[in-house]
Amino acid sequence: MIKTLIVNGYNINDIPTFYAEINRVFMKGMDWSLGESLDALDDMLYGGYGAINGKEDIRIVWVNFDQNRLDLGKDLTRNYYRRKLEQPDVFNRALISGKLEKLENGTGKTYFEIILEILSDHPNIELVRK
């Protein structure tokens, strides 16, 4: 049987609200929450804590998908990279600048597209777009 989890995209309009919704759905009952990190999101999807138990089959129904594609799109991603560039002691400036340049010239991925790529890397997870 496939476990179905519903991501309510009406609760999402930026990165903090995306992770708040992910924590609401995937980390219910845990005494800690996932930080605002794409790596942490990827790690969580492997299972072992929260709502996913190992490699079990999961169906994620993402409500308000198309609006979230816009919300987490190019403008948000540009600002996300610019904030990282303001912290050169924390983030690799050359790497982030390269990602920003690709985004601006149309060959880079938006934050939303990166999330979709992470989801697609988990063959046990089916994404249903609503």
N, CA, C and O atoms as CSV, one atom per row, in Angstrom:
chain,resi,resn,atom,element,x,y,z
A,1,MET,N,N,0.840,-1.182,0.000
A,1,MET,CA,C,0.000,0.000,0.000
A,1,MET,C,C,0.889,1.251,0.000
A,1,MET,O,O,1.904,1.310,0.695
A,2,ILE,N,N,0.489,2.230,-0.782
A,2,ILE,CA,C,1.254,3.468,-0.893
A,2,ILE,C,C,0.770,4.471,0.152
A,2,ILE,O,O,-0.425,4.748,0.259
A,3,LYS,N,N,1.713,5.009,0.917
A,3,LYS,CA,C,1.391,6.050,1.882
A,3,LYS,C,C,1.241,7.363,1.117
A,3,LYS,O,O,2.105,7.720,0.317
A,4,THR,N,N,0.148,8.076,1.361
A,4,THR,CA,C,-0.102,9.349,0.697
A,4,THR,C,C,0.044,10.494,1.685
A,4,THR,O,O,-0.544,10.479,2.766
A,5,LEU,N,N,0.834,11.481,1.302
A,5,LEU,CA,C,1.054,12.683,2.094
A,5,LEU,C,C,0.634,13.880,1.253
A,5,LEU,O,O,0.953,13.949,0.066
A,6,ILE,N,N,-0.077,14.817,1.857
A,6,ILE,CA,C,-0.590,15.968,1.117
A,6,ILE,C,C,0.150,17.224,1.542
A,6,ILE,O,O,0.118,17.617,2.708
A,7,VAL,N,N,0.818,17.846,0.580
A,7,VAL,CA,C,1.486,19.126,0.783
A,7,VAL,C,C,0.493,20.201,0.358
A,7,VAL,O,O,0.110,20.272,-0.810
A,8,ASN,N,N,0.082,21.027,1.298
A,8,ASN,CA,C,-0.885,22.087,1.019
A,8,ASN,C,C,-0.132,23.331,0.564
A,8,ASN,O,O,0.335,24.128,1.378
A,9,GLY,N,N,-0.025,23.478,-0.740
A,9,GLY,CA,C,0.705,24.596,-1.305
A,9,GLY,C,C,0.092,25.955,-1.026
A,9,GLY,O,O,0.739,26.982,-1.230
A,10,TYR,N,N,-1.158,25.972,-0.559
A,10,TYR,CA,C,-1.759,27.254,-0.169
A,10,TYR,C,C,-1.054,27.832,1.058
A,10,TYR,O,O,-1.195,29.016,1.363
A,11,ASN,N,N,-0.294,26.987,1.760
A,11,ASN,CA,C,0.490,27.437,2.909
A,11,ASN,C,C,1.885,27.922,2.510
A,11,ASN,O,O,2.654,28.373,3.359
A,12,ILE,N,N,2.212,27.829,1.213
A,12,ILE,CA,C,3.571,28.106,0.741
A,12,ILE,C,C,3.591,29.358,-0.140
A,12,ILE,O,O,2.804,29.482,-1.079
A,13,ASN,N,N,4.502,30.285,0.178
A,13,ASN,CA,C,4.716,31.423,-0.726
A,13,ASN,C,C,6.183,31.869,-0.771
A,13,ASN,O,O,6.527,32.796,-1.504
A,14,ASP,N,N,7.036,31.218,0.004
A,14,ASP,CA,C,8.465,31.525,0.000
A,14,ASP,C,C,9.208,30.340,0.628
A,14,ASP,O,O,8.601,29.315,0.939
A,15,ILE,N,N,10.493,30.483,0.806
A,15,ILE,CA,C,11.293,29.372,1.342
A,15,ILE,C,C,10.910,29.028,2.781
A,15,ILE,O,O,10.707,27.851,3.078
A,16,PRO,N,N,10.801,30.005,3.687
A,16,PRO,CA,C,10.410,29.638,5.063
A,16,PRO,C,C,9.057,28.929,5.140
A,16,PRO,O,O,8.900,27.978,5.907
A,17,THR,N,N,8.084,29.381,4.356
A,17,THR,CA,C,6.767,28.721,4.417
A,17,THR,C,C,6.788,27.357,3.734
A,17,THR,O,O,6.006,26.477,4.094
A,18,PHE,N,N,7.672,27.168,2.753
A,18,PHE,CA,C,7.839,25.842,2.155
A,18,PHE,C,C,8.305,24.848,3.224
A,18,PHE,O,O,7.743,23.762,3.361
A,19,TYR,N,N,9.328,25.232,3.969
A,19,TYR,CA,C,9.845,24.320,4.995
A,19,TYR,C,C,8.873,24.162,6.163
A,19,TYR,O,O,8.815,23.095,6.773
A,20,ALA,N,N,8.118,25.196,6.478
A,20,ALA,CA,C,7.088,25.054,7.517
A,20,ALA,C,C,6.068,24.001,7.094
A,20,ALA,O,O,5.641,23.187,7.912
A,21,GLU,N,N,5.677,24.013,5.830
A,21,GLU,CA,C,4.712,23.025,5.335
A,21,GLU,C,C,5.341,21.631,5.282
A,21,GLU,O,O,4.699,20.645,5.645
A,22,ILE,N,N,6.573,21.548,4.838
A,22,ILE,CA,C,7.264,20.248,4.810
A,22,ILE,C,C,7.354,19.684,6.221
A,22,ILE,O,O,7.118,18.493,6.423
A,23,ASN,N,N,7.689,20.514,7.191
A,23,ASN,CA,C,7.753,20.050,8.584
A,23,ASN,C,C,6.380,19.623,9.085
A,23,ASN,O,O,6.268,18.626,9.798
A,24,ARG,N,N,5.337,20.358,8.724
A,24,ARG,CA,C,3.973,19.998,9.144
A,24,ARG,C,C,3.593,18.612,8.624
A,24,ARG,O,O,2.984,17.815,9.337
A,25,VAL,N,N,3.958,18.338,7.378
A,25,VAL,CA,C,3.564,17.080,6.737
A,25,VAL,C,C,4.497,15.929,7.109
A,25,VAL,O,O,4.034,14.847,7.471
A,26,PHE,N,N,5.791,16.156,7.021
A,26,PHE,CA,C,6.756,15.061,7.139
A,26,PHE,C,C,7.323,14.864,8.536
A,26,PHE,O,O,7.792,13.773,8.859
A,27,MET,N,N,7.292,15.894,9.370
A,27,MET,CA,C,7.958,15.800,10.669
A,27,MET,C,C,6.979,15.827,11.839
A,27,MET,O,O,7.379,16.040,12.984
A,28,LYS,N,N,5.715,15.614,11.554
A,28,LYS,CA,C,4.686,15.596,12.601
A,28,LYS,C,C,5.060,14.577,13.678
A,28,LYS,O,O,5.405,13.433,13.379
A,29,GLY,N,N,4.986,15.010,14.917
A,29,GLY,CA,C,5.289,14.125,16.038
A,29,GLY,C,C,6.760,14.072,16.412
A,29,GLY,O,O,7.122,13.457,17.415
A,30,MET,N,N,7.614,14.709,15.617
A,30,MET,CA,C,9.045,14.730,15.935
A,30,MET,C,C,9.312,15.901,16.882
A,30,MET,O,O,8.586,16.894,16.862
A,31,ASP,N,N,10.341,15.787,17.703
A,31,ASP,CA,C,10.656,16.873,18.624
A,31,ASP,C,C,11.699,17.833,18.041
A,31,ASP,O,O,12.295,18.625,18.771
A,32,TRP,N,N,11.912,17.759,16.751
A,32,TRP,CA,C,12.799,18.672,16.031
A,32,TRP,C,C,12.230,18.877,14.636
A,32,TRP,O,O,11.363,18.123,14.194
A,33,SER,N,N,12.713,19.886,13.952
A,33,SER,CA,C,12.202,20.158,12.612
A,33,SER,C,C,13.343,20.298,11.617
A,33,SER,O,O,14.492,20.550,11.981
A,34,LEU,N,N,12.997,20.131,10.383
A,34,LEU,CA,C,13.941,20.252,9.288
A,34,LEU,C,C,14.299,21.717,9.087
A,34,LEU,O,O,13.414,22.572,9.086
A,35,GLY,N,N,15.568,22.016,8.918
A,35,GLY,CA,C,16.006,23.377,8.643
A,35,GLY,C,C,15.782,23.738,7.185
A,35,GLY,O,O,15.428,22.883,6.374
A,36,GLU,N,N,15.984,24.985,6.859
A,36,GLU,CA,C,15.789,25.478,5.494
A,36,GLU,C,C,16.998,25.109,4.650
A,36,GLU,O,O,17.866,25.940,4.381
A,37,SER,N,N,17.038,23.856,4.242
A,37,SER,CA,C,18.185,23.322,3.516
A,37,SER,C,C,17.729,22.296,2.489
A,37,SER,O,O,17.003,21.357,2.817
A,38,LEU,N,N,18.158,22.478,1.244
A,38,LEU,CA,C,17.836,21.507,0.205
A,38,LEU,C,C,18.492,20.160,0.492
A,38,LEU,O,O,17.916,19.113,0.196
A,39,ASP,N,N,19.692,20.182,1.066
A,39,ASP,CA,C,20.357,18.928,1.440
A,39,ASP,C,C,19.563,18.201,2.522
A,39,ASP,O,O,19.416,16.980,2.475
A,40,ALA,N,N,19.051,18.956,3.500
A,40,ALA,CA,C,18.241,18.352,4.559
A,40,ALA,C,C,16.954,17.766,3.987
A,40,ALA,O,O,16.519,16.695,4.412
A,41,LEU,N,N,16.344,18.456,3.031
A,41,LEU,CA,C,15.142,17.937,2.370
A,41,LEU,C,C,15.458,16.606,1.699
A,41,LEU,O,O,14.721,15.633,1.857
A,42,ASP,N,N,16.543,16.569,0.958
A,42,ASP,CA,C,16.951,15.338,0.281
A,42,ASP,C,C,17.191,14.213,1.281
A,42,ASP,O,O,16.724,13.093,1.078
A,43,ASP,N,N,17.908,14.500,2.346
A,43,ASP,CA,C,18.179,13.489,3.373
A,43,ASP,C,C,16.880,12.955,3.971
A,43,ASP,O,O,16.735,11.748,4.166
A,44,MET,N,N,15.933,13.853,4.263
A,44,MET,CA,C,14.670,13.441,4.862
A,44,MET,C,C,13.909,12.483,3.949
A,44,MET,O,O,13.258,11.554,4.425
A,45,LEU,N,N,13.993,12.711,2.635
A,45,LEU,CA,C,13.249,11.884,1.686
A,45,LEU,C,C,13.782,10.456,1.596
A,45,LEU,O,O,13.105,9.573,1.070
A,46,TYR,N,N,14.985,10.225,2.103
A,46,TYR,CA,C,15.503,8.853,2.163
A,46,TYR,C,C,14.785,8.048,3.237
A,46,TYR,O,O,14.819,6.818,3.221
A,47,GLY,N,N,14.139,8.734,4.166
A,47,GLY,CA,C,13.371,8.049,5.200
A,47,GLY,C,C,14.211,7.682,6.401
A,47,GLY,O,O,15.414,7.935,6.463
A,48,GLY,N,N,13.526,7.076,7.351
A,48,GLY,CA,C,14.184,6.675,8.577
A,48,GLY,C,C,13.775,7.512,9.767
A,48,GLY,O,O,14.026,7.133,10.911
A,49,TYR,N,N,13.156,8.629,9.516
A,49,TYR,CA,C,12.597,9.480,10.575
A,49,TYR,C,C,11.446,10.267,9.963
A,49,TYR,O,O,11.334,10.395,8.744
A,50,GLY,N,N,10.613,10.779,10.823
A,50,GLY,CA,C,9.457,11.511,10.322
A,50,GLY,C,C,8.455,10.574,9.657
A,50,GLY,O,O,8.285,9.432,10.083
A,51,ALA,N,N,7.800,11.058,8.622
A,51,ALA,CA,C,6.699,10.330,7.986
A,51,ALA,C,C,7.146,9.194,7.068
A,51,ALA,O,O,6.342,8.320,6.743
A,52,ILE,N,N,8.401,9.190,6.646
A,52,ILE,CA,C,8.869,8.168,5.702
A,52,ILE,C,C,9.715,7.138,6.435
A,52,ILE,O,O,10.708,7.467,7.083
A,53,ASN,N,N,9.299,5.893,6.317
A,53,ASN,CA,C,10.019,4.782,6.937
A,53,ASN,C,C,10.855,4.070,5.879
A,53,ASN,O,O,10.372,3.158,5.207
A,54,GLY,N,N,12.088,4.483,5.737
A,54,GLY,CA,C,12.977,3.829,4.779
A,54,GLY,C,C,12.533,4.013,3.344
A,54,GLY,O,O,12.161,5.111,2.929
A,55,LYS,N,N,12.576,2.934,2.595
A,55,LYS,CA,C,12.303,2.984,1.155
A,55,LYS,C,C,10.848,2.678,0.808
A,55,LYS,O,O,10.558,2.255,-0.312
A,56,GLU,N,N,9.928,2.886,1.756
A,56,GLU,CA,C,8.525,2.604,1.463
A,56,GLU,C,C,8.028,3.504,0.331
A,56,GLU,O,O,8.551,4.597,0.113
A,57,ASP,N,N,7.012,3.024,-0.381
A,57,ASP,CA,C,6.424,3.804,-1.462
A,57,ASP,C,C,5.605,4.951,-0.893
A,57,ASP,O,O,4.791,4.768,0.012
A,58,ILE,N,N,5.840,6.140,-1.445
A,58,ILE,CA,C,5.191,7.358,-0.973
A,58,ILE,C,C,4.564,8.078,-2.159
A,58,ILE,O,O,5.176,8.195,-3.220
A,59,ARG,N,N,3.368,8.549,-1.975
A,59,ARG,CA,C,2.720,9.429,-2.951
A,59,ARG,C,C,2.588,10.797,-2.282
A,59,ARG,O,O,1.961,10.925,-1.231
A,60,ILE,N,N,3.177,11.802,-2.894
A,60,ILE,CA,C,3.043,13.168,-2.405
A,60,ILE,C,C,2.071,13.891,-3.333
A,60,ILE,O,O,2.323,14.045,-4.528
A,61,VAL,N,N,0.973,14.323,-2.762
A,61,VAL,CA,C,0.009,15.121,-3.510
A,61,VAL,C,C,0.300,16.573,-3.156
A,61,VAL,O,O,0.137,16.989,-2.009
A,62,TRP,N,N,0.731,17.337,-4.153
A,62,TRP,CA,C,1.106,18.738,-3.942
A,62,TRP,C,C,-0.008,19.617,-4.487
A,62,TRP,O,O,-0.163,19.772,-5.698
A,63,VAL,N,N,-0.778,20.188,-3.573
A,63,VAL,CA,C,-1.899,21.058,-3.912
A,63,VAL,C,C,-1.373,22.482,-4.150
A,63,VAL,O,O,-0.488,22.947,-3.431
A,64,ASN,N,N,-1.916,23.165,-5.155
A,64,ASN,CA,C,-1.511,24.524,-5.536
A,64,ASN,C,C,-0.126,24.524,-6.180
A,64,ASN,O,O,0.637,25.482,-6.055
A,65,PHE,N,N,0.170,23.448,-6.858
A,65,PHE,CA,C,1.472,23.203,-7.473
A,65,PHE,C,C,1.879,24.327,-8.427
A,65,PHE,O,O,2.989,24.850,-8.326
A,66,ASP,N,N,0.999,24.699,-9.345
A,66,ASP,CA,C,1.354,25.703,-10.348
A,66,ASP,C,C,1.660,27.060,-9.727
A,66,ASP,O,O,2.579,27.750,-10.170
A,67,GLN,N,N,0.903,27.448,-8.710
A,67,GLN,CA,C,1.189,28.718,-8.040
A,67,GLN,C,C,2.523,28.646,-7.299
A,67,GLN,O,O,3.275,29.620,-7.281
A,68,ASN,N,N,2.817,27.506,-6.692
A,68,ASN,CA,C,4.082,27.357,-5.988
A,68,ASN,C,C,5.261,27.381,-6.955
A,68,ASN,O,O,6.352,27.818,-6.588
A,69,ARG,N,N,5.051,26.914,-8.188
A,69,ARG,CA,C,6.104,27.004,-9.212
A,69,ARG,C,C,6.482,28.478,-9.422
A,69,ARG,O,O,7.656,28.811,-9.585
A,70,LEU,N,N,5.477,29.344,-9.415
A,70,LEU,CA,C,5.725,30.781,-9.555
A,70,LEU,C,C,6.327,31.366,-8.275
A,70,LEU,O,O,7.286,32.136,-8.325
A,71,ASP,N,N,5.752,30.990,-7.131
A,71,ASP,CA,C,6.209,31.518,-5.838
A,71,ASP,C,C,7.685,31.218,-5.591
A,71,ASP,O,O,8.416,32.060,-5.069
A,72,LEU,N,N,8.116,30.027,-5.964
A,72,LEU,CA,C,9.489,29.574,-5.712
A,72,LEU,C,C,10.308,29.625,-7.002
A,72,LEU,O,O,11.211,28.816,-7.217
A,73,GLY,N,N,9.973,30.586,-7.847
A,73,GLY,CA,C,10.560,30.694,-9.173
A,73,GLY,C,C,11.812,31.553,-9.246
A,73,GLY,O,O,12.601,31.634,-8.304
A,74,LYS,N,N,11.963,32.191,-10.399
A,74,LYS,CA,C,13.196,32.897,-10.720
A,74,LYS,C,C,13.492,34.061,-9.776
A,74,LYS,O,O,14.628,34.210,-9.325
A,75,ASP,N,N,12.491,34.889,-9.468
A,75,ASP,CA,C,12.741,36.038,-8.594
A,75,ASP,C,C,13.192,35.600,-7.209
A,75,ASP,O,O,14.162,36.129,-6.668
A,76,LEU,N,N,12.486,34.633,-6.639
A,76,LEU,CA,C,12.855,34.124,-5.321
A,76,LEU,C,C,14.255,33.519,-5.362
A,76,LEU,O,O,15.056,33.744,-4.455
A,77,THR,N,N,14.552,32.755,-6.406
A,77,THR,CA,C,15.853,32.087,-6.513
A,77,THR,C,C,16.971,33.111,-6.653
A,77,THR,O,O,18.034,32.951,-6.052
A,78,ARG,N,N,16.747,34.152,-7.433
A,78,ARG,CA,C,17.730,35.225,-7.583
A,78,ARG,C,C,18.049,35.825,-6.209
A,78,ARG,O,O,19.217,36.002,-5.862
A,79,ASN,N,N,17.021,36.133,-5.441
A,79,ASN,CA,C,17.228,36.709,-4.109
A,79,ASN,C,C,17.914,35.729,-3.163
A,79,ASN,O,O,18.736,36.124,-2.336
A,80,TYR,N,N,17.574,34.463,-3.289
A,80,TYR,CA,C,18.195,33.401,-2.485
A,80,TYR,C,C,19.705,33.379,-2.739
A,80,TYR,O,O,20.489,33.339,-1.791
A,81,TYR,N,N,20.115,33.406,-4.005
A,81,TYR,CA,C,21.540,33.396,-4.330
A,81,TYR,C,C,22.219,34.696,-3.902
A,81,TYR,O,O,23.347,34.666,-3.412
A,82,ARG,N,N,21.557,35.821,-4.078
A,82,ARG,CA,C,22.147,37.099,-3.675
A,82,ARG,C,C,22.406,37.145,-2.167
A,82,ARG,O,O,23.428,37.671,-1.725
A,83,ARG,N,N,21.478,36.595,-1.382
A,83,ARG,CA,C,21.696,36.544,0.081
A,83,ARG,C,C,22.895,35.670,0.421
A,83,ARG,O,O,23.651,35.981,1.342
A,84,LYS,N,N,23.070,34.591,-0.308
A,84,LYS,CA,C,24.230,33.730,-0.072
A,84,LYS,C,C,25.530,34.460,-0.414
A,84,LYS,O,O,26.539,34.299,0.272
A,85,LEU,N,N,25.497,35.260,-1.474
A,85,LEU,CA,C,26.698,35.997,-1.878
A,85,LEU,C,C,27.109,37.026,-0.830
A,85,LEU,O,O,28.267,37.442,-0.785
A,86,GLU,N,N,26.171,37.433,0.003
A,86,GLU,CA,C,26.477,38.380,1.076
A,86,GLU,C,C,27.197,37.713,2.248
A,86,GLU,O,O,27.595,38.383,3.201
A,87,GLN,N,N,27.362,36.387,2.172
A,87,GLN,CA,C,28.016,35.632,3.237
A,87,GLN,C,C,29.190,34.822,2.671
A,87,GLN,O,O,29.166,33.593,2.726
A,88,PRO,N,N,30.212,35.489,2.131
A,88,PRO,CA,C,31.315,34.760,1.481
A,88,PRO,C,C,32.110,33.865,2.426
A,88,PRO,O,O,32.800,32.948,1.979
A,89,ASP,N,N,32.018,34.125,3.731
A,89,ASP,CA,C,32.714,33.265,4.689
A,89,ASP,C,C,31.968,31.956,4.926
A,89,ASP,O,O,32.526,31.016,5.493
A,90,VAL,N,N,30.707,31.891,4.492
A,90,VAL,CA,C,29.884,30.700,4.690
A,90,VAL,C,C,29.702,29.925,3.385
A,90,VAL,O,O,29.749,28.695,3.378
A,91,PHE,N,N,29.494,30.649,2.280
A,91,PHE,CA,C,29.169,30.016,1.000
A,91,PHE,C,C,30.265,30.254,-0.033
A,91,PHE,O,O,30.948,31.279,-0.009
A,92,ASN,N,N,30.421,29.297,-0.935
A,92,ASN,CA,C,31.398,29.371,-2.013
A,92,ASN,C,C,30.937,30.420,-3.023
A,92,ASN,O,O,30.016,30.178,-3.804
A,93,ARG,N,N,31.569,31.558,-3.001
A,93,ARG,CA,C,31.162,32.689,-3.833
A,93,ARG,C,C,31.186,32.349,-5.326
A,93,ARG,O,O,30.260,32.705,-6.055
A,94,ALA,N,N,32.227,31.671,-5.779
A,94,ALA,CA,C,32.334,31.328,-7.206
A,94,ALA,C,C,31.193,30.391,-7.622
A,94,ALA,O,O,30.589,30.570,-8.680
A,95,LEU,N,N,30.908,29.405,-6.789
A,95,LEU,CA,C,29.834,28.458,-7.096
A,95,LEU,C,C,28.478,29.163,-7.155
A,95,LEU,O,O,27.709,28.959,-8.095
A,96,ILE,N,N,28.195,29.975,-6.168
A,96,ILE,CA,C,26.907,30.676,-6.105
A,96,ILE,C,C,26.799,31.684,-7.248
A,96,ILE,O,O,25.735,31.804,-7.855
A,97,SER,N,N,27.860,32.401,-7.551
A,97,SER,CA,C,27.850,33.351,-8.671
A,97,SER,C,C,27.561,32.630,-9.982
A,97,SER,O,O,26.815,33.133,-10.823
A,98,GLY,N,N,28.150,31.457,-10.151
A,98,GLY,CA,C,27.900,30.658,-11.352
A,98,GLY,C,C,26.445,30.231,-11.458
A,98,GLY,O,O,25.854,30.270,-12.538
A,99,LYS,N,N,25.876,29.825,-10.340
A,99,LYS,CA,C,24.460,29.427,-10.340
A,99,LYS,C,C,23.561,30.624,-10.651
A,99,LYS,O,O,22.578,30.494,-11.381
A,100,LEU,N,N,23.900,31.782,-10.098
A,100,LEU,CA,C,23.121,32.993,-10.359
A,100,LEU,C,C,23.230,33.387,-11.833
A,100,LEU,O,O,22.235,33.764,-12.452
A,101,GLU,N,N,24.414,33.301,-12.382
A,101,GLU,CA,C,24.612,33.633,-13.799
A,101,GLU,C,C,23.792,32.705,-14.695
A,101,GLU,O,O,23.150,33.158,-15.643
A,102,LYS,N,N,23.817,31.418,-14.396
A,102,LYS,CA,C,23.022,30.465,-15.178
A,102,LYS,C,C,21.534,30.759,-15.052
A,102,LYS,O,O,20.797,30.680,-16.035
A,103,LEU,N,N,21.098,31.093,-13.862
A,103,LEU,CA,C,19.689,31.441,-13.659
A,103,LEU,C,C,19.320,32.630,-14.537
A,103,LEU,O,O,18.289,32.618,-15.211
A,104,GLU,N,N,20.161,33.653,-14.527
A,104,GLU,CA,C,19.881,34.872,-15.283
A,104,GLU,C,C,19.886,34.640,-16.793
A,104,GLU,O,O,19.129,35.282,-17.522
A,105,ASN,N,N,20.737,33.723,-17.267
A,105,ASN,CA,C,20.769,33.496,-18.712
A,105,ASN,C,C,19.814,32.393,-19.173
A,105,ASN,O,O,19.801,32.020,-20.346
A,106,GLY,N,N,19.018,31.877,-18.235
A,106,GLY,CA,C,17.976,30.925,-18.606
A,106,GLY,C,C,18.380,29.467,-18.615
A,106,GLY,O,O,17.586,28.607,-18.998
A,107,THR,N,N,19.606,29.172,-18.198
A,107,THR,CA,C,20.041,27.770,-18.178
A,107,THR,C,C,20.087,27.181,-16.772
A,107,THR,O,O,20.295,25.978,-16.609
A,108,GLY,N,N,19.894,28.024,-15.754
A,108,GLY,CA,C,19.921,27.556,-14.370
A,108,GLY,C,C,18.545,27.158,-13.872
A,108,GLY,O,O,17.528,27.471,-14.491
A,109,LYS,N,N,18.530,26.471,-12.757
A,109,LYS,CA,C,17.279,25.987,-12.167
A,109,LYS,C,C,16.780,26.945,-11.095
A,109,LYS,O,O,17.561,27.559,-10.368
A,110,THR,N,N,15.458,27.054,-11.018
A,110,THR,CA,C,14.847,27.808,-9.932
A,110,THR,C,C,14.831,26.932,-8.677
A,110,THR,O,O,15.061,25.725,-8.747
A,111,TYR,N,N,14.561,27.547,-7.552
A,111,TYR,CA,C,14.453,26.799,-6.300
A,111,TYR,C,C,13.408,25.695,-6.440
A,111,TYR,O,O,13.609,24.575,-5.971
A,112,PHE,N,N,12.300,26.022,-7.086
A,112,PHE,CA,C,11.235,25.046,-7.300
A,112,PHE,C,C,11.729,23.876,-8.152
A,112,PHE,O,O,11.456,22.718,-7.837
A,113,GLU,N,N,12.448,24.176,-9.216
A,113,GLU,CA,C,12.971,23.114,-10.080
A,113,GLU,C,C,13.983,22.243,-9.346
A,113,GLU,O,O,14.064,21.040,-9.592
A,114,ILE,N,N,14.747,22.842,-8.454
A,114,ILE,CA,C,15.692,22.049,-7.652
A,114,ILE,C,C,14.924,21.100,-6.733
A,114,ILE,O,O,15.314,19.943,-6.574
A,115,ILE,N,N,13.840,21.580,-6.130
A,115,ILE,CA,C,13.000,20.714,-5.291
A,115,ILE,C,C,12.478,19.541,-6.110
A,115,ILE,O,O,12.524,18.398,-5.655
A,116,LEU,N,N,11.979,19.815,-7.316
A,116,LEU,CA,C,11.458,18.740,-8.174
A,116,LEU,C,C,12.552,17.748,-8.542
A,116,LEU,O,O,12.307,16.543,-8.601
A,117,GLU,N,N,13.752,18.246,-8.789
A,117,GLU,CA,C,14.876,17.373,-9.108
A,117,GLU,C,C,15.199,16.462,-7.924
A,117,GLU,O,O,15.457,15.271,-8.101
A,118,ILE,N,N,15.185,17.025,-6.725
A,118,ILE,CA,C,15.432,16.229,-5.518
A,118,ILE,C,C,14.358,15.145,-5.379
A,118,ILE,O,O,14.676,13.986,-5.114
A,119,LEU,N,N,13.102,15.517,-5.556
A,119,LEU,CA,C,12.016,14.530,-5.469
A,119,LEU,C,C,12.201,13.423,-6.502
A,119,LEU,O,O,11.981,12.250,-6.198
A,120,SER,N,N,12.600,13.782,-7.709
A,120,SER,CA,C,12.740,12.787,-8.780
A,120,SER,C,C,13.904,11.832,-8.530
A,120,SER,O,O,13.948,10.750,-9.115
A,121,ASP,N,N,14.837,12.213,-7.677
A,121,ASP,CA,C,15.971,11.346,-7.344
A,121,ASP,C,C,15.581,10.214,-6.390
A,121,ASP,O,O,16.408,9.360,-6.070
A,122,HIS,N,N,14.338,10.206,-5.943
A,122,HIS,CA,C,13.853,9.186,-5.012
A,122,HIS,C,C,12.801,8.337,-5.727
A,122,HIS,O,O,11.631,8.716,-5.775
A,123,PRO,N,N,13.205,7.198,-6.278
A,123,PRO,CA,C,12.290,6.387,-7.096
A,123,PRO,C,C,11.079,5.844,-6.352
A,123,PRO,O,O,10.099,5.442,-6.980
A,124,ASN,N,N,11.129,5.826,-5.052
A,124,ASN,CA,C,9.990,5.343,-4.266
A,124,ASN,C,C,8.932,6.431,-4.043
A,124,ASN,O,O,7.886,6.173,-3.447
A,125,ILE,N,N,9.209,7.647,-4.525
A,125,ILE,CA,C,8.285,8.770,-4.316
A,125,ILE,C,C,7.623,9.146,-5.618
A,125,ILE,O,O,8.283,9.411,-6.623
A,126,GLU,N,N,6.307,9.164,-5.580
A,126,GLU,CA,C,5.501,9.605,-6.719
A,126,GLU,C,C,4.940,10.981,-6.381
A,126,GLU,O,O,4.390,11.184,-5.299
A,127,LEU,N,N,5.080,11.918,-7.303
A,127,LEU,CA,C,4.562,13.265,-7.110
A,127,LEU,C,C,3.300,13.439,-7.936
A,127,LEU,O,O,3.301,13.225,-9.148
A,128,VAL,N,N,2.219,13.832,-7.264
A,128,VAL,CA,C,0.956,14.126,-7.939
A,128,VAL,C,C,0.740,15.622,-7.839
A,128,VAL,O,O,0.694,16.178,-6.742
A,129,ARG,N,N,0.610,16.265,-8.969
A,129,ARG,CA,C,0.487,17.733,-9.035
A,129,ARG,C,C,-0.990,18.107,-9.106
A,129,ARG,O,O,-1.705,17.676,-10.011
A,130,LYS,N,N,-1.436,18.903,-8.155
A,130,LYS,CA,C,-2.838,19.350,-8.120
A,130,LYS,C,C,-2.926,20.845,-8.215
A,130,LYS,O,O,-4.024,21.401,-8.201
